[in-house]
């Protein structure tokens, strides 16, 4: 049995990783996965039977994969210098990265429980180590979901992206120095505002060293705003959904976690940030950094709200950041987020065709590089055309009166794109990207009157179960569908059975088995993870622990106070408040800032202002203490007794105010209610 990944099977945005709960009390548990969850899936699913219909489908995919370009494996290994082994642990001794966890993927032939196309991608992503891209450029791959790129400057290494965690970034840099010689970091470049591209910076260089040596920290316009506040309001919900998308409770084996499409997984260690000292503001902007000429191209609102690519003319190289890669990306991410603009994304890729002229290699911050002008052009053209095709054909279907599911069911990429494995749906998929385009333009409502005010899941489920003649009748119909290999219909029926009668163990088990078969079939790693996580929850229940926030203190200290207060307002339990009113002054003694919080009409409003004379209470805190509060390191007793706080006015009113704020654990059920 393959060893499990206790905590690094995640690629979550900042908000999902933090899962903020703005209250005086919070969680203090370990960020690792609970032991009972990992054991259960290992025993329940490691011996899962693969349905004959799945075996037949996998055989057909195998024939398609056999036609794939074997050159991808040559490219993924090109420039190989050395491979790491062993584990990376955090300060508490917990394993957050295991270089050998996916050793079970050495065989070329896929097991029946894994889509052969996904197996191919998983094996490509499992080429971990230090690689030379060309003279003066190296990449560290497989130390994180994202790559760390080293560019030789006059005085040291220019580090492009830093991975997710301090621990794995530090390990990667030590590995590079072991094989390339010790060099200082002369600059840091963040390509975009997702946490797996900046969170490990304090493992690359300390804040003190960066400040003392005035090391340039380069980022695209809007970086800090996006990096410290992406969807903070929805952090708890995103974190819970991300457990499904990234398979964070699944063991690494052939019936569990095999990949995440962009790479293997994400380490869940200490996350930090260093604020940029140089922001690239213009659409095109040149800078010489430690003797190397960079030509930056801002691409905001593509894969990330704040992102750039860049050319290195003298090195004949181009960094595509995450604008491009060896997978179709997400226009909508299954963890939940605002949808992305497919047409804008396609347009940026079209621009990139001009920007790469003169380049002999394109490297990206996931996956492996592409060499040679002709192959580079084809690589980018297919990426460009895939996003535009999905956009245009979805819009065409919308204007013909089709709904999102109807378009998604029938839309297929043209043959040339289907044959290019770099636009296969290992991360995003054509099906859910179609629905993203529909949502981008028309939203959730499909114009059918019955769907304008449809019943919630549980009442609707009870009606369907009754119509089917009760739980036994519905289970019988679902079993017939399962036996025939129609797992989608079986899951549709059993979804209602479990919602209506959550204690119906036979229905739960049959739904879990249906999800397993759908997971085994999935080419998309996130789809596989979602299905298998659903099966786990049906058998063992939801997780007992939500994400810890302690590891993010070094990042949260750079988050504007207003973002925390917005999240606090969104956690106000209006039913608890009723018609009550309250005014609280929140004063930051070290920042010389004050905010007035007013609760009325079930709404918490806040403004930066001098303390209100009519306040029920005034809470004075230091900013570090406030960060400890929101990360759950300090509870109510600490608030009352710390030397970093001062309370004036009614302590009872202050306690009542904090009591109105929900403290979601991030462990809510998804496939049951």
N, C-alpha and C positions, 0 to 999 in steps of 0.2 A: 504494500500500500504506500502510495506517495505521501510524503510528509505534508502537513497542512501549513497554511500561511496564517499565522495568528492575527496579523493586523494590517498587512500591506496590500490587501486586495481591494484597493479603492482608488478611483480617480474622481475626486469630488471637487466641486468649486469651493471657493473660500466659504461661502455661506453654508453649504451642505456639510463641510468639514467641521465647522464651528457649532452649528445648530444652536445658535444663541438663545438663551433664556434669561431675559433681563430681570433679575429679581435679587433679593438679598440673600437667598439660599440657592444652592445649585448642586450639581452632581460632582462627585469627586472620585469616580471610578476610573479604572484603567481603560485606555483607548483600545485595548485588545479585544478580540472576539471572545464571547463567553465559551467556556470549555464544553458545556452541555450541548450547545448548538453545533459545534464542529464534530463532536463525537456522534451525534444523532445522524447527521447526513452521511457521515462516513459509513456507518453501519446500515443505514436504510437505503442508500443510493448506490454505494460502491458495487453492489451485486445486482443492481436493477436489470431487469430483462429488457432487451431491445426488441421491440415489436418487429415482426417480419416486414411490415410495410415500411418501417424505417430502414431496415437492412436493404430493401430493394431501392429505396430512394438514395441511400448512401452509395450504392453501387453505381448508379447513374451519375452522381456527382463525381465519383472517382474517375470515370471515363473522361469527364470534362477537365478535371484537374490534370490528368495525364497530358493534356494538350497545352498546359501552361508553360510559360517561358522558364526553363530551368536556370536562366541567367540571373533571376532574382536571388537565388541562393549564392551565386558567385559574387553578386554585388553586396549582399548582406555580409559576406566574409572578406570582401576585398580590403586590403590594408590592415588585416588583423595583426595585432602585436602581442596581446596577452589576454587571458580570461581570468576573472576573479572566481573564487570559490568560498564556501562557508556562509556565515551569517553576519548580519549587522544588528546590533542590539542597542537599545536606548539606555539611559542612565539607570533605569530600574531593572535592567537585565532582560527585558522583553525583546523577543525577535521581531524586528520590523521589516527585515528583508532577508530572503534566503536565496542565494544564488543557485542552489541545487534543487530547489523545490519542483522545478519543471523538468527534471531529468527524465521523467517517464515519456517525454516527447521526442526521444532520440529516433524512434522507428519512423521510417518514411510512410508506411501504410497506416492510415487512420483506424482506430478502433471503431466498431459499429456505433458506439455511443457519442461520436463526435463527427460533425459534418466534415467531410474530407477537405473541403475548401478552407474551412476555419482551421483545421489541423495544419494545413500548409502555412497559413498565416501565423499560427501559433509557433510553429517551428522557425519561421523566419524571424519572428520577434524574440526568439530564444537565443539568438546569436549575441551573447553578452560579452563585453570586453572593451578594450582600448583599440581604436582603429585610426589609421592614418587616412585622411580623405584625399589630401594632396600635400605637397610641400608647404609647411606652415599652418596646416589645419588638421586637427585631430578631433575625434568624437569618443565620448564615453557612453556606451549604450548598454542597457540592461541593468544599470544601477538604480533605475527609477522608471516610471512610465515614459518620461521624456528624456531627451538626450542632453548631455552637457557638451558643448563644443568649445574647443580651445583654439585660439588663433594666436600665432606667434607675433608679438609686438617687439619693439626695440628693446624694451626693458623687462618684459615678462609676458605672461599669458593674458590675453583678452578673453574672458570667460563669457560665452553666450548661453544664457539660461543656466539655472542652478539647481534644477530638480525641485522636489517637494519638501524634503526634510533636511535639517542640519546634519543628521547622522549619516544618511546615504551620500549627501554631497561631500562631506568630509572624507568618507571612505573613497569616493571616486577621485577626489583630488590627490589623496595619498597614493592611490594606485597609479595615477598619471605620473606623479613625481618619482615613484619607484622605477618606472620604465622609461621615462623621458628625461629624468634629471630634475633636480629641485629648481623651481623658478617661482618668482613672486607673481601675484596677480596684479596686473597693471591697469585693468579696467573690467567692469561688469556690464553686460548688455542684456536687458530683459526684452525679449521679442514681443511679449504680450502679457495681459493682466490675469491669466489663469494661474492658480496657485502652484501647479506642478512645474511652472517655469520660473518662479522666483522664490518659493518658500524655503529653499535650501541655501540661500545666499550666505547665511551666517556660518555655514560649514565650508564655504569657499573663502571667505575673508571676514574677520571680525569687524564690528562697528568701530572699535578703537583704531585698528590698523587702517581701515578705509579713511577714517577721519584724519589720522596723523599723516598719512602719505598722500592725502587728497586724491584718492583713487576715483576716477570718473565712474559714475553709475548712470548708464544711458537707458532711456525708455521712451516709448511713444507718448504723444500727447494724451492727457487724461488718465495716465497709468495709475497714479496713486488713488484717485477717486474710484476707479473701477476695481483695483486690486484689494482695497480695504472695505468695499461696501457692496460687492456684487450680490444682489438679492438677499441682503441681510435679513430683511423682513421674513423671508420664507426659509430661513436656515434650518429649522427643525424638520419641516416637511421634506425639504430637499435631502437632508441627511438620511431620513428614513427610507425614502425612495431610492437614494443612491446605494443603500445596502443591497437592494435588488439589482440595480443596473450593473454594479461592479462586483457582485457576488461576494461580498465581504464576509459572509458566514459560510461560504462553501469551501470544502477542502480542495487542495490542488491535486486532482487526479482525473482519470479519463471519464468519470461520470459526474465530475464537479467542475471546478474552475480550470480552464485551460488557457485563457487569454482574455485580454480586454480590447482587442482590435488595434488600438494605438500602440500597445505594448503589453507587458505581462500584468502589471499591477502598479499600485502607488503606495509608497511607504507612509505609514501614519506615525511620524515622529514629531520632533519639534519644528514648528514653522515660524519663520521670521521674515523680515524685510529690511532693506536699506533704501531709504527714499532716493529717487533719482537726483543727480546733480546736473544732468543735461537732458532736457526734454526735446524730442524731435517734433516740431510743430507743423512744418509745411508738408505738403503732399510729397515733395522730393527735396531732400536736404543732404548736403555733403558735410562730412566731418572727418578730420584726421585724428585717429585715436591711437596713441602710443606708436606713431609712425605709420599706421595702416590707414589707407583711405577707404572710408565707408560711404556708400551712396544709399541712403535710407529712402524707403517708399512707405508712407503711412497707408494702412488699409483698415481704417476703423469700421466697425459694424460688419465685419466679415465673420471669421471664426470666433473672434473676441471683440468686445466693444472698443478696446484699445490695443492696436497691434501694428507692427511694421515688418516688412521684409527688407533685405539689403543686398547690394552687390559689393563685391570686393574686386574692383577692376584689375588691380595689379596681380592679384592671385587667381584671376580668371575663374571666380567662384561666385555663387549666388545662394543666399540663405532664404528659403521659402517659408521659414517660421512654421506656422501651422495652417497657412493658407492652402497648402497642398500636402499630399502624403500618399502612402500606399494603401489607401482605403477611401471609400466614400465617407465623408464626414457627416455630422449631424446638422440639419437645419432646425431640428427640434431634438433636444436631449431628453431621454426618458426619465431622468431624475426630476425634470420639470424646470423650465426656464422660458424666458421670452424667445419667440422664434426668430431665426436669422433670415436675412434677406438674400434669397438665392440669386436674384438678378444682380445685386451688387457684388456678391461673391464671384459670380461668373465674370463680371466686368473687371474685377481686380486681377483675375487669372489671365484675362486677355491682355491687360496692361503688362503683366509679368513676361509675356512672350517677347515684348520689346526690351524689357529690363534685363533679361538674361543674355542678350546678345553679347558675344565675346566670352561667355562663361563656358568652361569645360566640364564643370560639375555643379549640380544643384544638391545642396544638403538641406535637410529639414530637421525640425526639433522633435520629431518622432521618426521611427523607421530608419532606413538606410538611404544613402545618396543615389543619384542617377548621374551617370557619366556620358559625355559625348553630346554635341549640339543636336544631332538628329533625334536621339532618344529623349533628350531634355524637352525638345519641342513637342514630341508626341505625348510625353508624360503630362505636360501642362495643358495641351489642347484637349486631351480626353477628360481631364479634371474640369476644365472650363465648360466643355460641351455637356458633361453629365449634369452639372447644376442648371445650366440653361435649359436642357431638355426637360428635366423634371419640372422646372418653373413653367415653361411655355406650354407643355402638354397638360399640366394640371390646370392652368388657367383656361386652356381650350375646353377641357372637360367641364370646368365650372360654368363657363358660358354656354355650354350645351345642356346645363341643368343637372349634371351629375353631382353626387355627394362625394365627400372625401373617401369613404370606404369603397365606393364604386370605382373611383379613379384608381385608387391604390391597388385594387384587386386585379386590374387588367393592364396597368402601365408597365411596359418592359423597355429597358434601354435598347437602343439599336445594336445590331450584331457586333459592330466594331468595339463598342463600349463594353458589351457583355464579355467579350473575349479578353479585355484588358483587366487583369486581376487587381490593378491599382485602383479601380473604381468599383470593386465589389463591396458589398455591404457588410464589412467586418465590424464597423463601428456604427455609422449611420446606415440606413437602408433606404431603398427607393420607396418602400411602402410607407414608412413613417415620415419620410421627407415630403412625400406628396401631401400628407395630412398637414404638415407644417406650412406648406405653401397655401393650402386652403385656409388654415387658421390665420395666416398672415394677412390675407385679404378679406375673408368673410367671417372669421371668428367661429364660435362653437355652434351656432344655430344653423341647421341645414335647411331651414325654411319650411319644414313639414310641421303643420299645426300640432300634431300629436307630441312633437318633441319640444314644443315651446315651454310647457310646464309638465314635463314627464315625471312619473313617480320616482322617488328615491329607490336605491337598489333593493332594500329589504322588503318594502311593501310590494314592489313589482315582482320580486322573487316568490313571495308567498302566493301571489296570484298565478304565476306560471306553474308552480308546483301543484296547486289545486287543480288547474286546468289539465295537468298531466295525469291526474288521478292519484295524487299524493306522492310522497317520496319514493315509494317502491316503483311506481310506474315511471317516474322520471329517471330513476337509476337504471331501470331495465332498458329504456331507450338510449341512455348514455352508454351502457355496456355494449349494446348492439353497435353503436357508432365506433366505440373504441376497438371492438373486435374487427371491424371493417377497416380500421386505420384512419378513420375520420376524427382525428383528435381535436380539431378545432370545434366541431359540432359537439363532441362529448364534453369539452370544456365549457362551451356556452350553456349546455343544459345543466351541468353540475355546478356551475357558478351560482345558478339560482337555487339549487338544492342546498348548497352550503350556506348561502346567505339566509335562506328561510329556516333551515334547521342546522345550525352550526355544530350541534353535538352528534350529527349523523356520521358516525365513523366510516361506514362503507362508502358513503358519498365522498367524504374527504379523501379517502385513500384512492378511489378511482380518479378523482380530480388530480391528485398528486401524480398518479401514474400517467395521466394524460399530459400534464405539464412536463413530466420527464421526457416523454417521447417527443414533444414539441421542442424541448431544449436540445435533445440529441440531434434533431433535424436542422436546427438553426445555423445559418452561416454567420449571422451577426453574434459576436461575443456578448454584447449587452442583452440581446434577446435570449440567448442561452442562459445567461445569469439570472434574468428575470424569471424565466420558467422554472429553473431549478430552485431558486430561492422561494418561489411560491410553493413548490412541492415540500420544501423543508418546513415552511411555516404551517402548512396543513397538517404535517405530522407532529411537529414539536411546538407549535405556537410561535408568536413573535419573540424577538430578542428580549432578554431581561434587562439589558443595559443599553442606554443610548450613548452617543459620542461624548467623549470628554472634551472640555474646552481649555483645559490647563495648558496644553501644548502650544496654544496660539497666543499666549500673552505677549510675546515679543512682536507679534504682528498687530494685535489689537491696540497696542499703545499708539499706533499711527492712525487708527480709525477716528474720524471726526466724531465729537460728542453727539452731534445731531443725528448720526446714523443709529447710535444706541438708543436715543430717545424716541426715534421713529419706531424702532423695534419694541420698546417698552410700551408705546401707545397701542401697538398692534397686539400686545399680550394682555391688554386690559379686559377683564371679564365683566362685560356690561351687566350680566344677570346678577353678579355679586354686588355691583355698584348700585343698581337700582336707580333711585332718584337722588342719591347722595352726591355731595359736592366736596371738593377738597382743593386746597392750594398749597403746593410744596415748593420751597426754594431749594435748588440744588446749586451749591457753590463749590467751585474748584479753587482751593486756596493757593495751589502752586501755579495754576494756569491764569489766575486773575480773571476767571470767567464765572458767570452765573447764569442760570436758566430758571425760569419760572414755569412750573408744571401745574396746570389747572384741569381738574376733572369736573365735568358737568354734562348732563344729557347723555351719559354713557360714553363720553369721548374724553380722551386725554390729549390736551393740547400743550405745546411747549414753545417757548420763545427765549432767545438769548436776550436777557434784560437784567437790570438791577433787581435785587431781591424785593419782592412785593411786601408792602407793610402789612397787608391783611392775610399773610400766609399762616396756615395752621401750624407749620413746622418748617424749620430751616435745617437742611443737612449740609454740612461743610465737610468735604473730603479732599484728599489728594488724588491726582489722576492715577498714579500707580495703584492706590487702594481701590479706586473705582473699577479698574481693569481686573483686579483680583475678585471683586464682587461679581462682575459679569462672567468671569470664567469659573465661578463656583468655588473659589478657594476660600472665600470668607462668607460666613452665614450671618444670621441675625445677631448672635452673641458677639461676634467680632465687630459688627457694625456699632454695637452699643458700647464696647469696651476699648476699641482701638484708639491709640494716641493720634492716628491719622484722621479721626473723625470728630466732629462736634455737632451736637444736636441742640437746637434752641426751639422753644415752643413745645407743642404737645407730642410726646413720644407715642402716645396712644394713636394719635392721628397719623403719624408716620408709619407705625406698624400696620394700621388699617389700610393705608395706601399700598404698601408692599403686598398685603394680603389680597388685594384686588388683582394682582398680576399673576396670570397663569404661569406655571413652571412646567412646560411640556417635557416629558422624558424622552421623546423621540423613539418610542417603542410601540407605537400604535399598530394594530393589525391592518393588513392590506387585503388578504384574500378571505378574511372572515370579518364579521361585524359583531 
